[in-house]
Amino acid sequence: MSTKKSSRKCNVKNKKERLSPEKSMSFHGQATDESIGTLRRPRTVPDLVSGIVTSPTETLRPKLTKLLINVTVQRSLGPVQVLISPESTVGDLISDALQQYLKEGRRPILLSFDPSCFGLHYSQFSLESLDPDEKLIELGSRSFFLCPKQIGVTMTSAPASASSSTCSKEVERVGWFRFMDNFLK
């Protein structure tokens, strides 16, 4: 047994000898004569952003190559995530969102996957749909609501067939007060 204890003591001495003075200084708080006047700094690359700065007050941002946009389809449980170029239009986003919806096998199954049959809105409470020719980078939002343009409303003043108007035109045609009166009854 005495051999095991003596070997342990040797291993402890060897470990202490292997420690560098910097580690022991930081752990124990004892400084050597060499390190008292110097401050250890992290190694950095000072010219990392030198190519990006154009003037002292202006910094260029890197150009966006793709946008991750969430599109919630009407009556669907969650948004469809679409990765698209910022130079694309609203019509391209509608088309890509419908393709992604079909690819993921989402429910409810849509009656049509024609992009011209759908309108893209900022939210489900927005009545006006976005212009299909507008660029995505100019919209200022990354979350949208997709609903079909064909709205089948069976009311006494509205025809039973579906119309191809937008939500705002449907409200104007039916009249907001008559529209609300039918829901309050």
C-alpha positions as CSV (number, residue, x, y, z in Angstrom):
1,M,0.0,0.0,0.0
2,S,2.8,2.4,0.6
3,T,3.7,2.3,-3.0
4,K,0.3,3.5,-4.1
5,K,0.4,6.5,-1.8
6,S,3.8,7.5,-2.8
7,S,2.8,7.3,-6.5
8,R,-0.2,9.5,-5.8
9,K,2.0,12.2,-4.3
10,C,4.3,12.1,-7.3
11,N,1.3,12.6,-9.6
12,V,0.1,15.6,-7.6
13,K,3.6,17.1,-7.7
14,N,3.8,16.5,-11.5
15,K,0.4,18.2,-12.1
16,K,1.4,21.3,-10.1
17,E,4.6,21.6,-12.0
18,R,2.8,21.4,-15.3
19,L,0.5,24.3,-14.5
20,S,1.5,27.5,-16.1
21,P,2.1,30.6,-13.9
22,E,-0.8,32.4,-15.6
23,K,-3.4,29.9,-14.5
24,S,-2.1,29.7,-11.0
25,M,-2.1,33.5,-10.9
26,S,-5.7,33.8,-12.0
27,F,-6.9,31.1,-9.7
28,H,-5.0,32.0,-6.5
29,G,-4.7,35.7,-7.1
30,Q,-0.9,35.7,-6.8
31,A,1.0,37.6,-9.5
32,T,4.6,37.1,-10.6
33,D,6.9,40.0,-11.1
34,E,6.6,39.9,-14.9
35,S,2.8,40.1,-15.1
36,I,2.2,43.0,-12.7
37,G,2.5,45.8,-15.2
38,T,1.0,44.1,-18.2
39,L,-2.7,43.6,-19.1
40,R,-3.5,40.5,-21.0
41,R,-5.8,41.4,-23.9
42,P,-7.8,39.0,-26.1
43,R,-6.5,38.3,-29.6
44,T,-8.7,40.2,-32.1
45,V,-8.6,41.2,-35.8
46,P,-8.7,45.0,-35.8
47,D,-9.4,45.3,-39.6
48,L,-12.4,43.0,-39.6
49,V,-14.9,45.6,-40.6
50,S,-12.6,48.0,-42.4
51,G,-14.2,47.3,-45.9
52,I,-17.7,48.0,-44.7
53,V,-17.3,51.5,-43.3
54,T,-17.7,54.1,-46.0
55,S,-17.6,57.2,-43.8
56,P,-17.2,57.8,-40.0
57,T,-21.0,58.3,-39.6
58,E,-22.4,55.8,-42.1
59,T,-22.0,52.0,-42.0
60,L,-23.3,49.8,-44.8
61,R,-25.4,46.8,-44.0
62,P,-24.8,43.6,-45.9
63,K,-27.3,43.1,-48.7
64,L,-30.2,40.8,-47.9
65,T,-30.3,37.7,-50.1
66,K,-33.3,35.9,-48.8
67,L,-36.3,36.7,-46.5
68,L,-38.1,34.3,-44.2
69,I,-41.8,35.3,-44.4
70,N,-44.7,33.8,-42.5
71,V,-48.0,33.5,-44.4
72,T,-51.1,32.4,-42.5
73,V,-53.7,30.9,-44.8
74,Q,-57.3,31.4,-43.9
75,R,-58.7,28.6,-41.6
76,S,-55.3,27.0,-41.4
77,L,-53.7,26.3,-38.0
78,G,-50.3,27.8,-38.4
79,P,-48.3,30.0,-40.8
80,V,-46.5,28.7,-43.8
81,Q,-42.9,29.7,-43.8
82,V,-41.6,30.8,-47.2
83,L,-37.9,31.6,-48.0
84,I,-37.9,34.2,-50.9
85,S,-35.8,36.8,-52.5
86,P,-36.4,40.4,-51.3
87,E,-36.7,41.6,-54.9
88,S,-39.8,39.3,-55.5
89,T,-43.3,40.7,-55.7
90,V,-46.4,40.0,-53.7
91,G,-47.7,37.8,-56.5
92,D,-44.5,35.7,-56.3
93,L,-45.1,35.3,-52.5
94,I,-48.7,34.2,-53.0
95,S,-47.5,31.6,-55.5
96,D,-44.7,30.3,-53.3
97,A,-46.9,30.2,-50.2
98,L,-49.5,28.1,-52.1
99,Q,-46.9,25.7,-53.4
100,Q,-45.5,25.3,-49.8
101,Y,-49.0,24.8,-48.4
102,L,-49.6,22.1,-51.0
103,K,-46.2,20.5,-50.4
104,E,-46.7,20.3,-46.7
105,G,-50.1,18.7,-47.1
106,R,-51.8,21.3,-44.9
107,R,-55.5,21.2,-44.0
108,P,-58.0,22.4,-45.0
109,I,-57.4,21.5,-48.7
110,L,-57.9,24.6,-50.8
111,L,-60.3,24.5,-53.7
112,S,-57.9,26.3,-56.0
113,F,-54.2,26.8,-56.1
114,D,-54.3,29.6,-58.7
115,P,-52.5,32.6,-57.2
116,S,-54.9,35.0,-58.9
117,C,-57.7,33.7,-56.8
118,F,-56.1,34.8,-53.5
119,G,-55.4,38.1,-51.8
120,L,-52.5,38.8,-49.5
121,H,-53.2,41.1,-46.5
122,Y,-51.1,42.5,-43.6
123,S,-53.4,40.7,-41.1
124,Q,-56.7,39.0,-41.0
125,F,-58.3,42.3,-39.9
126,S,-57.0,44.2,-42.9
127,L,-59.7,44.6,-45.5
128,E,-57.6,45.8,-48.4
129,S,-55.3,43.3,-50.1
130,L,-51.8,44.2,-51.2
131,D,-50.9,45.0,-54.8
132,P,-49.6,41.9,-56.5
133,D,-46.9,44.0,-58.3
134,E,-45.4,45.5,-55.1
135,K,-41.9,44.5,-54.0
136,L,-41.6,42.6,-50.7
137,I,-38.7,44.7,-49.4
138,E,-40.9,47.8,-49.5
139,L,-43.7,46.3,-47.4
140,G,-42.1,46.5,-44.0
141,S,-43.6,43.3,-42.6
142,R,-42.6,39.7,-42.5
143,S,-46.0,38.2,-41.5
144,F,-49.0,38.2,-43.8
145,F,-52.5,36.7,-44.1
146,L,-53.7,34.9,-47.3
147,C,-57.4,34.6,-48.0
148,P,-59.3,33.6,-51.1
149,K,-60.8,36.5,-53.1
150,Q,-64.0,34.6,-53.8
151,I,-66.3,35.2,-50.9
152,G,-69.6,33.3,-50.9
153,V,-72.0,35.3,-48.8
154,T,-75.6,34.2,-48.6
155,M,-77.6,37.2,-47.4
156,T,-80.8,38.7,-48.4
157,S,-79.2,41.5,-50.3
158,A,-76.2,39.6,-51.7
159,P,-76.4,37.0,-54.5
160,A,-75.9,33.4,-53.6
161,S,-73.1,33.0,-56.1
162,A,-69.5,33.8,-55.2
163,S,-68.1,37.1,-56.3
164,S,-64.5,37.8,-57.2
165,S,-64.1,41.0,-55.3
166,T,-61.8,41.8,-52.5
167,C,-62.8,41.9,-48.9
168,S,-63.1,45.7,-48.8
169,K,-65.3,45.8,-51.9
170,E,-67.5,43.1,-50.4
171,V,-68.0,45.1,-47.3
172,E,-68.8,48.2,-49.3
173,R,-71.3,46.3,-51.5
174,V,-73.1,44.7,-48.6
175,G,-72.9,47.7,-46.3
176,W,-71.2,47.6,-42.9
177,F,-74.2,48.2,-40.8
178,R,-76.4,45.6,-42.6
179,F,-73.4,43.2,-42.4
180,M,-73.1,43.6,-38.6
181,D,-76.9,43.5,-38.1
182,N,-77.0,40.0,-39.6
183,F,-74.4,38.8,-37.2
184,L,-75.9,40.4,-34.1
185,K,-79.3,38.8,-34.7
